[in-house]
Amino acid sequence: MRAVVIREHGSFDKLLLEDIAVPELSSDQVRVRVKAAALNHLDTWVRRGVTGFRFPLPIIPGCDGAGVVDAVGDAAHGIEPGMECVLSPGIGHPLERGYGILGETRDGTCAEYIVVPRESILKKPERLSWEEAAAWPLTFLTAWAMLVTRARIQPGEWIVIHAAGSGVGIAATQIARMFGARVIGTASTDEKRKRARELGAEHALPYEGFAREVRGITGKRGADIVVDHVGPDTFNGSVACLRKGGRLVTCGGTSGHEITFDVRHLFFKSLSFLGSTMGSPEDLKTVLGHVAAGRLSPVIDSVFSLDEIADAHRRLAERVVFGKVVVTL
């Protein structure tokens, strides 16, 4: 089969398109012929490497994917060859030891075939194209866990969502609106802010001075929740724009990993800082129901072929995307 293989960390030239053996499966596993794979920022970190973290190189990247069941192990009950499916990006529960993510701790979806546990197989919503089916699991699961499981979103609350044009930002905006919350998005360009408003954000702000603007929009009360996966570039502003008793929830830091802030804001305002990684299998099934029903929908930025994997990574690295970058096989 053809697969993207990362054998050493570095730039786009480290994404090697190779012919390798089709993976064998054990009795409790399922082999899937991948039709489409979606990229996430995690893919870029796997390619570049992360200080202090060791990826199991060589590795096939790709966390998200959708395809057709090719072969089924004897103990993988309830799955039949030919079934159209979506893959769970996470293996296990994120709070348990041994949890892993496709394309990070084991081979991922940027290959013609992938072998996964039976529990990783979800029925593909009929209304979605292959590209759309591959584009929702990681980001919508992450946003759901952040807003619903961790931050306990409530109707009528003001939610600030940073990077509103990112996969997580788009998912969080839709989830917040579904819960009857009011969304203030941030984004780097006029076009992204325009599209964020079209998705349901009542206000869309540039990053510069966003904390002051949020205070004004909310009548100086402040936001109830801030969804911040940008990190150092937005963190202090996120803290400043929260109301007393507000919650800041984060799933990452695309602008860096070290943050300095005045701890007095934390206790004087009785704030809650919440971390969140992916979500549980139960959360994923709940989100799948909303996606299948059309209440939540992925947004596609661009589509590339597997041969264009380096161009797909460049597109994601340029930070001009609105929605998901998808690779078709």
C-alpha positions in Angstrom: 0.0 0.0 0.0 1.0 3.7 -0.3 1.5 5.5 2.9 3.0 8.7 4.3 5.9 7.8 6.6 7.8 10.1 8.9 11.2 8.6 9.7 12.8 11.7 11.2 11.6 15.1 12.3 11.9 18.2 10.2 10.4 20.2 7.5 7.9 19.2 4.7 10.5 17.0 3.0 10.3 14.5 5.9 6.8 13.5 4.7 7.9 10.4 2.7 5.4 8.7 0.3 6.4 5.1 0.4 5.1 1.6 -0.7 4.9 -0.6 2.4 3.2 -3.8 3.4 -0.6 -3.8 4.1 -0.9 -4.2 7.9 -2.1 -7.5 9.3 -4.8 -7.6 11.9 -5.4 -9.6 15.1 -8.6 -11.2 16.2 -10.1 -8.1 17.9 -9.1 -5.6 15.1 -10.5 -4.2 11.9 -8.7 -3.2 8.8 -10.1 -0.2 6.9 -9.5 1.0 3.4 -9.1 4.7 4.0 -11.0 7.1 1.7 -10.1 10.4 3.3 -7.9 11.7 6.1 -8.1 15.1 7.8 -5.1 17.0 9.1 -4.8 18.6 12.6 -2.1 20.7 14.2 -1.0 17.5 15.9 0.2 16.2 12.5 2.5 19.2 12.2 3.9 18.6 15.7 4.6 14.9 14.8 6.4 16.0 11.7 8.5 18.7 13.4 9.0 17.0 16.7 8.3 18.3 20.2 10.9 18.9 22.8 10.6 16.5 25.7 8.3 14.1 23.8 9.4 11.0 21.9 7.2 9.9 19.0 7.5 6.2 17.9 9.3 6.8 14.6 8.9 5.7 11.9 5.2 6.6 12.0 2.4 7.1 9.6 0.7 10.4 10.6 -3.0 11.2 10.6 -5.5 11.3 13.5 -8.8 11.5 11.5 -10.1 9.3 8.8 -13.0 7.6 7.1 -13.3 4.6 4.9 -14.6 1.2 4.1 -14.1 -1.9 6.3 -11.8 -4.2 4.4 -11.3 -7.1 6.8 -12.6 -8.1 10.3 -10.9 -10.2 13.0 -12.7 -13.2 14.4 -13.5 -11.4 17.7 -14.5 -8.1 16.2 -18.2 -8.7 16.4 -20.8 -6.5 14.9 -18.6 -5.3 12.0 -18.9 -6.5 8.4 -16.6 -6.0 5.4 -18.0 -3.2 3.2 -19.3 -1.1 6.1 -18.7 2.6 5.6 -17.1 4.0 8.7 -15.5 6.8 10.6 -12.5 6.2 12.8 -12.2 7.3 16.4 -9.0 9.3 16.7 -8.4 8.2 20.3 -7.7 4.7 21.5 -9.2 4.2 25.0 -10.2 6.9 27.5 -8.0 10.0 27.8 -7.9 9.8 31.6 -6.6 6.2 31.6 -3.1 4.9 31.3 -2.3 3.6 27.9 -4.5 6.1 26.0 -3.2 6.8 22.5 -4.1 8.9 19.4 -3.9 7.7 15.8 -0.9 9.3 14.1 0.8 10.2 17.4 1.3 7.0 19.4 0.6 4.5 16.6 0.3 4.5 12.9 -2.4 6.9 11.6 -4.8 7.5 8.7 -2.5 8.9 5.9 -2.2 5.5 4.3 -4.4 3.4 2.0 -5.1 0.9 4.9 -5.1 1.1 8.6 -5.7 -1.4 11.4 -7.6 -0.3 14.5 -9.4 -1.9 17.5 -13.0 -2.8 16.9 -14.1 -0.1 19.3 -12.6 2.5 17.0 -15.2 1.9 14.3 -18.2 4.2 14.0 -20.9 4.2 11.4 -20.4 6.9 8.8 -23.3 9.4 8.7 -25.0 8.9 5.3 -25.4 12.7 4.8 -21.6 13.3 4.8 -19.2 13.0 1.9 -16.0 11.1 2.6 -14.1 14.4 3.1 -16.7 15.6 5.6 -16.8 12.3 7.4 -13.0 12.5 8.0 -13.1 16.1 9.1 -15.2 16.1 12.3 -14.0 13.5 14.9 -11.0 15.0 16.6 -12.0 18.7 16.6 -15.7 18.2 17.4 -14.9 15.7 20.1 -12.3 18.1 21.6 -14.6 21.1 21.5 -17.4 19.0 23.0 -15.3 17.8 25.9 -14.0 21.4 26.5 -17.4 23.1 26.6 -19.8 20.5 27.8 -17.8 18.0 29.9 -15.2 20.4 31.4 -16.7 23.9 31.3 -20.4 22.9 31.8 -21.7 25.4 29.3 -25.2 26.9 30.1 -27.8 28.6 27.9 -27.3 32.3 27.7 -23.7 32.4 28.7 -21.1 34.5 26.8 -18.4 32.3 25.3 -15.2 33.7 23.8 -13.7 31.3 21.2 -10.2 32.0 20.0 -9.1 31.1 16.5 -12.7 30.9 15.4 -11.6 29.7 11.9 -9.7 26.7 13.2 -11.2 23.2 13.4 -11.7 23.4 17.2 -13.0 27.0 16.9 -15.6 26.1 14.3 -16.7 23.1 16.3 -16.9 25.1 19.5 -18.9 27.9 17.9 -21.5 25.4 16.6 -21.7 23.6 20.0 -22.1 26.8 21.9 -24.9 28.0 19.6 -26.6 24.6 19.9 -26.6 25.0 23.7 -28.1 28.5 23.4 -25.0 30.3 24.4 -23.8 33.6 22.9 -20.5 33.5 21.0 -17.7 36.1 20.6 -15.1 34.8 18.2 -11.5 36.0 17.5 -9.7 35.6 14.2 -6.8 37.1 12.4 -8.4 38.4 9.2 -11.6 40.2 8.1 -12.6 37.2 6.0 -12.3 34.8 8.9 -14.2 37.1 11.1 -17.0 37.4 8.5 -17.2 33.6 8.2 -17.3 33.2 12.0 -20.3 35.5 12.1 -21.9 33.4 9.4 -21.4 30.3 11.6 -23.3 31.9 14.5 -20.8 34.2 16.4 -22.7 37.4 17.4 -19.4 39.2 17.4 -16.0 38.5 15.7 -13.0 40.4 16.9 -9.3 40.8 15.9 -6.9 39.6 18.6 -5.6 43.1 19.3 -7.6 44.6 22.2 -10.1 41.7 22.3 -10.3 41.7 26.1 -11.4 45.3 26.3 -13.9 44.7 23.5 -15.3 41.7 25.3 -15.8 43.7 28.5 -17.7 46.3 26.5 -19.9 43.8 24.7 -20.9 42.1 28.0 -21.7 45.3 29.8 -18.4 45.2 31.8 -19.5 41.8 33.3 -17.0 39.7 31.3 -17.3 36.4 29.6 -18.5 33.2 31.3 -16.2 30.9 29.4 -13.1 31.4 27.2 -12.0 28.6 24.8 -8.3 29.3 24.4 -6.1 26.8 22.5 -3.8 29.6 21.2 -1.7 29.9 24.4 0.8 32.7 25.3 -0.4 35.1 22.6 -4.0 35.3 24.1 -3.8 33.9 27.6 -3.5 37.1 29.7 -6.2 38.7 27.6 -8.4 35.6 28.2 -7.9 35.9 31.9 -8.7 39.7 31.8 -12.0 39.3 29.9 -13.4 36.6 32.2 -16.1 37.5 34.7 -15.8 36.7 38.4 -16.3 32.9 38.7 -15.5 32.5 35.0 -13.9 29.4 33.4 -11.0 29.3 31.0 -10.7 25.9 29.2 -7.7 25.0 27.0 -6.7 22.0 24.9 -3.3 23.2 23.6 -1.1 26.1 22.7 -0.4 26.7 19.1 1.6 29.9 19.9 3.8 28.2 22.6 3.7 26.2 25.8 4.9 28.5 28.5 2.6 31.1 30.1 3.3 33.8 32.7 0.4 35.5 34.5 -0.5 37.3 37.7 -1.9 34.6 40.0 -3.9 37.2 41.9 -6.4 37.3 39.1 -7.0 33.6 39.6 -8.0 33.9 43.3 -9.4 37.4 43.4 -11.8 36.6 40.6 -12.4 33.0 41.7 -11.6 31.7 38.2 -11.3 28.1 37.1 -8.6 27.1 34.7 -9.5 23.8 33.0 -7.4 21.5 30.9 -8.9 19.1 28.3 -7.4 16.5 26.0 -9.7 14.9 23.4 -12.8 13.3 24.9 -14.2 10.0 26.0 -15.7 7.3 23.7 -19.1 8.2 25.2 -18.6 11.8 24.2 -17.6 10.8 20.7 -20.8 8.8 20.2 -22.9 11.7 21.5 -21.2 14.0 19.0 -21.7 11.5 16.2 -25.5 11.6 16.9 -25.5 15.4 16.5 -23.4 15.2 13.3 -25.6 12.5 11.8 -28.7 14.6 12.6 -27.2 17.7 11.0 -27.0 19.8 14.2 -23.2 19.9 13.9 -21.4 20.0 10.6 -17.7 20.1 9.7 -16.3 22.8 7.4 -13.8 21.9 4.7 -11.1 24.4 3.8 -9.3 22.5 1.1 -8.7 19.0 -0.3 -5.4 17.5 -1.5 -4.4 14.1 -2.8 -2.1 11.8 -0.9 0.6 12.8 -3.4 0.2 16.4 -2.3 0.7 15.7 1.4 3.5 18.2 1.7 1.3 20.9 0.1 -1.5 20.0 2.6 0.9 20.5 5.5 2.1 23.8 4.1 -1.5 25.0 3.8 -2.1 24.2 7.5 1.2 25.8 8.5 0.4 29.0 6.7 -2.5 29.7 9.2 -4.8 30.9 6.4 -7.2 28.0 6.7 -10.9 28.3 7.7 -11.9 24.7 8.5 -10.2 21.4 7.8 -7.5 20.4 5.4 -8.4 17.0 4.0 -6.3 14.4 2.1 -8.1 12.0 -0.2 -6.9 8.5 -1.1 
